[in-house]
Amino acid sequence: MDFEAVAKYSALHLKPTGLSLQYGTAGFRTKAGHLDHVMYRMGLLAVLRSRQTKSTIGVMVTASHNPEEDNGVKLVDPLGEMLTSAWEEYATRLANAEEQEIQSILTEICQKEAVKLHQYASVFIGRDTRPSSEKLSQSVIDGVSALGGQYHDYGLVTTPQLHYVVCCQNTQEHYGKGTVEGYYQKLSKAFGELTKQASSSGDDQMCLKIDCANGIGALKLKEMECYLPKKLLIHLYNDGTKDKLNHLCGADFVKVHQKPPLGLEIKPNERCCSFDGDADRIVYYYNDTVGHFHLVDGDKIATLISTFIKELLIKIGQTLKMAVVQTAYANGSSTRYLEETMKVPVHCTKTGVKHLHHKAQEFDIGVYFEANGHGTVLFSKAAEEKIRHMAKEEKENQKRKAAKMLENTIDLINQTVGDAISDMLVIEAILALKGLTVQQWDAIYTDLPNRQLKVKVADRRVIDTTDAERRAVTPPGLQEKIDELVKKYRVSRAFVRPSGTEDVVRVYSEADTQENADSLAHEVSLAVYYLAGGIGEPPQPVC
């Protein structure tokens, strides 16, 4: 290992004193000015990971839905998945290391992971539209170069596009052509084929307003428009030409504030959606005829997609094992609808996309979405082969047609990661094929009123949970108190979990009315405050 080059470059990317960061599901995220050394070191780590896996590794410079002043970085593993847990720990250690410790940590990683230092290393780099991203991606390039790795800088791409090209590269393009153009071609071809079956009645069927969060999604949709069939009319708002990234717009803003983004006028019953800053999340919404705002979130997206796939599986006569994977935050109505009406098994995991992704891999077809709109569908190799074989060889016309629709659905979905563009096209295709308006989709089931609150505590680690974060193990007496409170309300539930990033405990409640959901959340917050070391003023009732 050329430690001289590592040290020389490292001197150009010094770590601010006292800064400590943690690599989580979203990678590293903080103020952009604090990240130069982290980017350089992630370039180093990406080279080691590439040599260890004998594969191309991705490095994405983005802070997703965070404010424009922030930035971040995440590594992409060979099949487009998120970085494996053991290497997340290496990332954290390397980012927080003092200058003189870098050499020993790199050596230790190489020894533990049997990294061959002369192995060819390849790293793909992408970035979002933040003002700080270009300079920070150059720091990543310095890290890759210091260890003699090769890199390809894709420049401005969505996070899912970088995941896609990494997967294509490492599957010898079996997954698709490993370019941004290849991504557009694959998705638009599948979308065109899938929507051929849609009824041609109703010219407004495929009209959609898209809030692009003033981010990369706008640039990429503009590039992609010429590939898409003319029957899909998309109108872009918050396209980054004049306002700040994620400011009063984007999927996270719409979900949290339960209202439309700034800069988008909605007429009654118009179908609208919002991407987040790096285009890996999507939520839909509309205003009804009396002006009430309706959010159609990740739970409803998962329900729409899984219902569509289940119906096609019935048509082709296949007993492939399908399941929907949710977190404890999924609305109870969605879980009940899927299990009781659609007879689709539902599994619950801990919060965090990587937990959902891993669980979804256990099934022939695994559908997962977080309520915030991040999610996708995974097809096992065996399921995919079976479907493709039927689409080609099935003698019975109706079965072959249904198998072909499933095959196009497979090609339209970005299986590597949640992808706002891909998910949008899947949703638009299903709505067109089923002849559904956004209101009819929303009416599949009615969400139970719910409330989310935060309680400040001295140390969030006093809360330990089990059963996919739905029950508290510590502190003693807390879960018993929650159980007692839940019994007071109809169709209710509540859970608490420690935040992954700050000393707060998150409280979630559901009940038959909003008033009861608010009241239950407040009572549970008080229990947390008194039993788990709350600080500051006791929680006040929800206004």
N, C-alpha and C positions, 0 to 999 in steps of 0.2 A: 504494500500500500504506500502511495506517495504522500507521506505525512508532511513533507516539506511544502508540497502544493496545497494540501489541506490547510496547513497553518498560515500560508501566505494569503490565500483567499479569505480565511477566517478572520484575519486582521482587518479585512475590508467590511466585515459583517459582524460587528461586535454586539454582544448581548448587553442590554441595559441592566444596570445593577438592581438587584432585588426583585426582578420580574420572574414570576413562576406561572407556568401554564399547564393545562391538562389536555391531552388528546382524547376527545370524546367521539360520540357518534358523528358529530359534525366536523371532526378534525380539530384544528386550533382556530379560535376566533378571538380577536381583541382589536383595540385601536390599531389602525394600519401602521402608525409610526413605531409600534413596538415589535414589528414582525420581520424585519430585515434578516436578523440572525436565524430566525426560525425557518424562513424560506431556504436560506443557504443550507442549513442542516438537513432539511427535508429532501433537498437535492442529493445530499450525501447518502441519506437513508434509502432513497429510491434506487440508487445504484446498487447498494448491498442487497436490497429485496429483489431486484432484477437478477442479480447474479445467483442468489439463493434459489429462486424459482425457475431460472433459465427462461424467463419470459419478459415481455415488455410491461412496465409499471407506469401508471398515470399519476400526474401531480396536477391538481386543480386549484387554482388561486381564486378563491371566492369566499364571501361571508353570507351568501344566500339571502335571507330576508332581513339581515341586520342593517342598521343605518349605513349610509354611504361612507361615513368616516371610518368605519370598521373594515377589516379584511380578515382573511383566513386562508387555510390550506388543508386539503385532504388528499391522501394517497389512494390510488385505485389499484386493486389487486388484479391478477391476470385475467380472470373471466368477467371483469367489470364490476366485481363485488367490492364492498368496503374492506379496508385493511383488517387483517386478522388481529385478534386481541393481543397476542404476545408481542406483535410488532407495534401496536398502539403504545404499549409500555415502553418499548425502545424509543419511540418518537418522543414521548414525554421526558424520558431521561436525557435524551440528546438535546432537546430544546432548552432544558433547564440547566444543562451542564455549564460549568465555568470553562473558560478558554483552555486551561491546562488539562481538563478532564476529557476533552473530545477524543483525543487519540486512544486513550484506554477504553472508552466506551465503544468506539468503532471496532477495536481489536476484540473486545469481549463478545460483541454481536457476531463477528466473523467466526469466532471459535465455537460459540454456542450453536449457531445455525449452519455450521460447516460451509461457510461462504468461500467459494473458490475465487481468489483475487484476480486471476487472469481470465475468468469467464467474461464473455461479451456482455455488456449491459446496455439496455435500451430503455429510455424514458420518454413518454409523451407528455407534453405540458400544455395546459389550456388556462384561460383566464376569463373573468367576467369584465363588465364595463366600468368598474370603479376607477376613479382617477389614479389610485395607487397601484392598480393591478399590474400594469406593464413593467414598472420598475421592480416590483416584488417578484414577478416571474423571471426577470433577469437574474435575481439573486438565486432562484432555484437552478437556473442554467449554470451559474458559477459553481454550485455544489455538485452538479452532475459532472461538469468538466474537471473539477478538482480530483475526482476519483477515476477519471478516464472513461466515463460513460458516454454513450451516444445519445443525442436527444432529437426529438422532432417537436418544434414549437407550433402548435395549431393556432396560436393567437386567440382571438375572441371566439369562444364556443360556449354553449350551454354545458352545465355539468353533465347531464345525461349523454350529450354528444361525445364528450371525452370518454365516458364509461363505454359507450358503443364502439368507438374506434380502437380502444384497448382490447376489448373482447374480440373484435374482428381480427386484429393483428395476431392474437394468441390462439385463434382457432383456424389459422391459415385461410381467413375470409369465409369460413363455413357459415359464420353468423351473418355475414354481409360484407359489402365492399367497404374497406376501412378508411373512408374519407367522409367529410361532411356532405359532399354531393351524393355519396353512396347511401348515407343515412336518409337524405331527402328522397332519393329514388326508391329505396326499399319501402319506406312508409307510405309514400304517395301511391305507389303501385298497389300495395295491399289495400289501401283505403279505396282506391278506384274500383278494384275488383270486388271488394266487400259491398260497396254501396250500389253496385250494378243491380242488385236484387231489390233495391228500395223502390217503393211505388213512386211514380213521377208526379203524383198529384200533390198540390200544395207547393208553390214555388218558394215560399219563405221557410220551408222545412229546414234548410241548411244555412240559416243566416245567424251569425254569431258576433257579438261585440266582445273584444278581448282587451282587458287591462293588463299591460305588459310590465307593470311595476317600474317603468322607466329603466328597464334592464335589458339583458342580452336576448331575452325572448323576442323582443320586437325586431331586433336586427335579423335574427335567424328566421322568423316568420316571413319577413319581407323577402329574404333570399328564397324561401321555400314556396312562396305563393305561385310562382310560375310552374311548379311541378304538380300542384294540386288541381283536381277537377274544377271546372268553372262553377259547378253547382254548389260548391261550398263558398259562401260569401263571408269573408272575415273582415271585420273593421277593427283596426288597431288603435288603442288609446294609451296614454302614458307611455309613449314610444321612446322616451329618452331624449327627445330633441330640445326640450326646454326645462324640465323639472328634475328634482333630485331622485335618485334611486330609492325605492321603497318608501318615499315620503308621502304619507296619507293615501297609500295605494298598495296594491299587491295582495296576494292570497292571505298572508298572515294578518295584515291590517283588516281585511274584510271579515276574516274568521273571528278575530279577537273582538272587533268593534261592532260586528253584526250590522254593518251598513255598507253601502256602495263606496267605491273609491272616489277620491277627488278626480275631476276631469272626465267623468263618464256620466252622461245624461241617460237615464233609463226610462223608456216609455213603458206603460203597463204591459206585462207579460212578455217583454223582450228577453231573449235568452242571452245571458252574459256570463263571462268567466274571468278569473284573475289568475295570473301566474305569480310566482315569487321571483326574487331578484336573479336567481340562476336557473330558473325554469325547470325545477324538479318537483314543484307542487302545483296543484290546481284546485280551485273550488268554483262551483257554479252558483248563480243566484238570479233572482228576478224580483220585480215589484208587481204586486197584484193590482187589480183594477181600482182598489181603494188606497193604493199607495203604500201598502205594507211591504216591507222587505222580507224576502225569504231566502235563506242560505241553503244550498244543496251541497253538503260537505262530503268528506272522504267516506263516511259510512254509507251514504246514499250512492256514491260512485261504485263502491264495492258491491252493493246490493244489485245495482243495474247490471254490472258486468257479470257477476256470478250467476244471476238469473238467466241472462242471455246464453252463457256457456252451458248451463245445466239443461236448458231447453234443446240446444243443439246436440248435446250428448244423448238425450232421450231419443231424438230423431235418428241418430246413427246407431242406436242400440248398443252403445258402449257403457260398460260399468266402471269406467275410470274413477279412481278415488279423488274426489274434489273436496276442498275445505276452504273456508274463509278464516283468515287470521286477524284478530283484533287486539287492541289493548283495553285496559280497564276503562279508558276514556270513551270507548264506543258507546253510543246511546243504546240503552236497554231495549228500546223499540226495534232497533235494527237487528240486534241479536235474536230477539223473539221472532221477528218476521222471517229471518233466514232459517232458523231452526224449526219453527212450527209450521209456517206456511210453505216455504220452499224446500224444506227437508234437507237443507245443506248444513253439514256439521260446522260448528264455529269453535275455534280454539283461541284462548287468550294468552298473550305473552306479556313480559315486562315492556315498559315504554322504551322506544328506541327502534329505529328502522332495522338495525342489524338483527334484533331478536325476532322481529316479524319475518324477515327474509329467511333466516335459518329455519324457522318453524314451517314456512310455506314450502321449503325444499323437501319436506317429508312426504308430500302428497304427489299424485300424478299431476294434479292441477291445484296450485295454491294461490288464492287471491288474497292480497293484503293491502290495506289502506289505513293510514292513521286518519283520525277525524280532520286533521289539518290539510288533508288532500295529497299527502305523499304516499304513493304506493304503486304497485304493478301486479302482474300475474306471472307466475312461474309454471312452465310446463316441463315435466320430466322428459328425459331423452326418449324413454320407452313410449310415453304418451304421444310425444311429437311424431315419432316414427309411425305409430299406429294410425294417427290422424292423416298424415301425409300419404300413407299407403292407401287408405280408404278413399281419399280425394282423387287418387289416380286410378285405382283398380276396381273400386266398388261397382258392381253391375247394376244394382237397383238405383234408379235415377234420383229419387228423393234423398236417399241416404248419401249418395255421392255429392249432391248439391250441399247438404248440411255439412259434410266433412270438408268440402271446399271452403265453406264459410268459416269453419273452425281454423283451417289452414291459413286463411287470410288474416284471421284474428291473431294467430300466433306471430305472423310476420309484421303485423301492425303494432304489436306491443313490444316495448323496450324492456326485455326481461332482466337487464343488468341492474336497473335502478328505477325509482319513480321518475317519470318524464312527463312534464306538463304538455308538450306538443303531442307526443304519442298518445297519452291518456285522453287529450281533447279529441283527437281523431277517432279513437275507439268509441268514446261517448257519442260523438256526432253520428258515427256510422250506426250504432245501436238505436239511437233515437229515430233516425231515418228509417231503418229496417222495421222497427216496431210501430212507426207512425205516431210516436209519442211527443207531446209538447213538454216543455220543462215543468209546467204545472202538474201534468199527469204523472211525470216521473217523481216529482216531489211528493205527490199524494199516495205513493205506494204504501207508505206507513207514516204515522205522525210521531215526531220526536217527543220523548218525555221531557217536560221542563227540567232544566238542570242549572247548576251554578258552580263556578270554579272560584276558589278564594286562595289567598296565600297568608300564612302566619309566620311572622319573624320569630326565629328561635336562636338561642345562643349557639347551639351546635346541632345541625340537621342529622348528624350520625346517631343521635339517640333514637331515631325512628328506624326500625328494621322491619321489613315486610316479607310476606310469603304469598303463595297462591297468585302469582303474576301481579304482585303489588296490590292485591285487593284486600289483604288483611294485615294488620299491624301485629308484629310479634313483641316488639318493645316500643315504648316503655310499658311496664306492667300496668294493667287496668285500662289502657287506652282502647283496645279493641272491644272489651266488654262494654265500655261506655258508649262506643259507636253503635254496637248492636242494640243497646237499650234505646238509644235515640232514634234509630231507624224504625224500630217497632211502632213509634208514635205516628208514622205517616203511611199513607197508602202507596202501593207500587213504588216503594222507595228503596234506595241503596245509597251508600256513601263509603268513600275510602280516603285514606291519606297516604302520601308518599313524600320522601325527602326530595328536594330539588337536586338535580345533578350539577348545578352550577353556583348556587348561592345558599346562604343559611336561611332558607325558608322551607316550610312544609306546605305542600300543595294539597288542597282539600277539594274533593269533587262530590256533588250530591245530585240525586234525581228524585223526583216525587210526582204525584198526580197533578199538582198545580205549581205555577211559578212561585207563588207565595210560600208554599210548603217546602219547595226545593231551597229557596232562600233561607227559610227559617232553619231547616235541617243543616245547611252548610254553616250557618252562623253558630249553631249549638255545637257542631263538631269542631269548629274553629276554637271555640272556648275550651273544649276538652283538650285539644292539642296545646293551647296556650298554658293551661294549668298543669297538665301532666307531662309535657315534653319541653319545659323550660322556655316558655315564650318570653320575649323581651319587648320593652316599650308598653304602650297602652294596650289593654285587652281589646280583642276584635269587636268592632261595632256592628250592630245589625245591618243587613244589606238594605240600602235605601231603595 
